[in-house]
Amino acid sequence: MPRIRQRNRDRGKNRLRATPAVQIAAPRHPWADGLSDVSIAGDPLAFPHLARTDLPPHPTTIAGYARLVREIAADRARWEPLVAYDALTRWYERLETGPGYEVWLLSWLPGQGSGFHDHGASSGVMTVVQGELTERSLTHDGEGNRALRPGGQRVFSSGYLHEVVNASLEPAVSIHLYSPGLTEMNQYDAAVPERQPEPR
């Protein structure tokens, strides 16, 4: 009986089966030396140093914005050292930004004013913290004038049309909050701008 020779490709099969399994070591993690983010900063799921609970929540309502403006106005040590005056125009500096709002500090020398303007899509809250300003507003009920003094607040909606001027003989300072942050301020040249009639 003739002997059947194994083909070369079949010879290795038996050897592979007979070869014991080779143990492959698990890859060594690059932070095995103890220099991982977790070992340096601590467990990211337990971060009391990052998740403070004693901070007030960001305001999201007009009442919350009005409260924030009152708190900033009462904290004179925060804004008073920043106040500066410009002989040519109103001076301003941003005090604070948050999600959906920004707060500005403005100064007004006698005779300086904003001109008639609106704030685009932004609503806002303003208060005078020093001196006195005069606001001239234009609403559907007609034109109105009012004195703005420390302690009072003006709340206005988007599209509100007004002019603010320092008609007194002393410098004035005011704080303004806009929500959303002010990206548009439309100026009107006319002494009393014409408003388009609203669709009925």
C-alpha positions as MATLAB code, in Angstrom:
seq = 'MPRIRQRNRDRGKNRLRATPAVQIAAPRHPWADGLSDVSIAGDPLAFPHLARTDLPPHPTTIAGYARLVREIAADRARWEPLVAYDALTRWYERLETGPGYEVWLLSWLPGQGSGFHDHGASSGVMTVVQGELTERSLTHDGEGNRALRPGGQRVFSSGYLHEVVNASLEPAVSIHLYSPGLTEMNQYDAAVPERQPEPR';
ca = [
       0.000    0.000    0.000;
       1.490    3.304   -1.030;
       2.388    5.805    1.678;
       0.563    9.127    1.526;
       2.866   12.034    2.029;
       1.646   15.048    3.933;
       1.718   18.239    2.001;
       3.830   21.052    3.424;
       0.820   23.080    4.420;
      -0.611   20.169    6.403;
       2.607   19.518    8.308;
       2.420   22.796   10.217;
      -1.125   22.207   11.416;
      -0.178   19.467   13.763;
       2.732   21.475   15.102;
       0.514   24.516   15.770;
      -1.941   22.419   17.646;
       0.777   20.945   19.718;
       2.451   24.279   20.483;
       1.462   25.522   23.937;
      -0.392   28.870   24.069;
       1.910   31.836   24.470;
       1.020   34.227   27.272;
       1.012   37.866   26.023;
       1.491   40.425   28.728;
      -1.151   43.123   28.955;
       0.101   46.502   27.731;
       1.467   48.694   30.454;
      -0.637   51.823   30.952;
       1.286   55.054   30.459;
       0.155   56.261   33.876;
       1.264   53.186   35.755;
       3.937   55.358   37.344;
       1.250   57.214   39.277;
       1.211   60.317   37.076;
      -2.294   59.975   35.683;
      -4.853   62.777   35.694;
      -6.719   60.905   38.395;
      -3.643   60.494   40.560;
      -2.700   64.150   40.125;
      -6.094   65.893   40.252;
      -8.215   63.335   42.024;
     -11.283   61.454   40.940;
     -13.125   63.613   38.376;
     -16.434   62.315   39.720;
     -15.659   63.723   43.141;
     -14.705   67.354   42.589;
     -16.071   69.436   45.441;
     -13.273   71.951   44.878;
     -14.657   72.605   41.381;
     -18.384   72.341   42.044;
     -18.923   75.019   44.658;
     -22.433   75.131   45.966;
     -22.131   78.433   47.816;
     -22.187   80.525   44.611;
     -25.436   82.258   43.686;
     -27.111   80.957   40.536;
     -26.901   83.068   37.404;
     -30.009   85.216   36.946;
     -32.419   84.205   34.200;
     -35.383   86.501   34.838;
     -35.913   90.262   34.855;
     -36.319   90.109   38.637;
     -32.996   88.254   38.882;
     -31.288   90.810   36.639;
     -32.707   93.680   38.702;
     -31.434   92.016   41.880;
     -27.970   91.601   40.349;
     -27.838   95.279   39.347;
     -28.856   96.303   42.890;
     -26.102   94.109   44.372;
     -23.445   95.508   42.041;
     -24.615   99.074   42.697;
     -24.395   98.502   46.455;
     -20.828   97.176   46.145;
     -19.121  100.558   45.640;
     -15.679   99.103   46.298;
     -16.111   97.030   43.160;
     -16.976   99.749   40.645;
     -15.987  103.119   42.172;
     -12.207  102.742   41.635;
     -12.844  102.004   37.939;
     -14.792  105.170   37.139;
     -13.158  107.512   34.646;
     -14.447  110.490   32.663;
     -13.961  111.422   29.036;
     -14.435  115.062   28.051;
     -15.513  114.118   24.521;
     -17.946  111.264   25.041;
     -19.514  108.994   27.595;
     -17.014  106.627   29.195;
     -17.878  102.957   29.675;
     -16.334   99.691   30.856;
     -17.732   96.170   31.009;
     -17.999   94.977   34.608;
     -19.294   91.444   34.255;
     -20.530   88.861   31.799;
     -22.546   85.745   32.419;
     -24.629   83.279   30.456;
     -26.994   85.471   28.481;
     -26.122   88.879   29.972;
     -23.462   91.545   30.435;
     -23.109   94.476   32.846;
     -21.578   97.865   31.957;
     -20.394  100.831   34.015;
     -20.906  104.265   32.391;
     -19.941  107.793   33.353;
     -21.555  111.010   32.106;
     -20.149  114.512   32.372;
     -22.641  117.409   32.330;
     -24.209  117.729   28.891;
     -23.239  114.251   27.684;
     -26.027  112.076   26.330;
     -26.737  108.906   24.401;
     -28.971  110.296   21.663;
     -32.200  108.508   20.796;
     -31.483  104.792   20.441;
     -32.752  101.299   21.030;
     -30.844   98.176   22.078;
     -31.887   95.857   19.278;
     -32.980   92.479   20.644;
     -31.605   93.140   24.130;
     -33.705   93.900   27.189;
     -32.133   95.525   30.192;
     -31.999   97.094   33.612;
     -30.226  100.342   34.477;
     -29.632  102.274   37.651;
     -27.870  105.521   38.540;
     -25.293  105.168   41.308;
     -23.990  108.735   41.398;
     -25.429  112.058   40.242;
     -28.622  112.360   38.209;
     -29.606  111.526   34.638;
     -32.675  112.434   32.606;
     -34.401  109.873   30.420;
     -36.562  110.854   27.498;
     -38.549  107.913   26.177;
     -40.893  107.359   23.297;
     -43.671  104.809   23.667;
     -47.014  104.165   22.031;
     -48.504  106.482   24.655;
     -46.267  109.347   23.554;
     -43.126  111.004   24.833;
     -42.108  110.839   28.476;
     -39.397  112.443   30.626;
     -38.168  111.263   33.992;
     -35.301  111.949   36.359;
     -33.103  108.980   37.201;
     -31.498  109.200   40.626;
     -29.507  106.797   42.815;
     -31.642  103.997   44.214;
     -34.091  103.836   41.311;
     -34.100  101.332   38.475;
     -35.342  101.356   34.889;
     -36.307   98.077   33.262;
     -36.765   98.063   29.499;
     -37.671   95.479   26.890;
     -36.130   94.865   23.486;
     -36.898   97.632   21.015;
     -37.383  100.209   23.796;
     -36.573  103.662   22.400;
     -35.052  106.300   24.672;
     -32.421  108.952   25.177;
     -30.397  109.423   28.366;
     -28.608  112.675   29.117;
     -26.811  114.303   32.029;
     -28.718  117.581   32.202;
     -27.320  118.441   35.651;
     -24.164  120.334   36.599;
     -22.476  117.325   38.272;
     -20.980  114.138   36.795;
     -23.117  111.004   36.895;
     -22.386  107.265   36.941;
     -24.756  104.463   35.981;
     -24.792  100.675   35.750;
     -26.528   98.911   32.844;
     -27.332   95.232   32.350;
     -28.292   93.878   28.916;
     -29.761   90.483   28.138;
     -28.729   89.054   25.813;
     -25.416   90.903   25.715;
     -25.533   94.111   23.711;
     -24.674   93.443   20.063;
     -26.800   96.132   18.446;
     -27.607   99.749   19.269;
     -29.633  101.609   16.666;
     -29.230  105.401   16.703;
     -31.982  107.729   15.483;
     -31.120  111.152   14.085;
     -34.528  112.761   14.393;
     -35.366  114.740   17.509;
     -38.474  112.596   17.916;
     -38.067  109.438   15.815;
     -41.050  108.250   13.858;
     -42.258  104.829   14.853;
     -43.784  102.549   12.290;
     -47.387  101.643   13.138;
     -47.700   98.115   14.433;
     -49.656   95.647   12.308;
     -53.141   95.036   13.572;
];
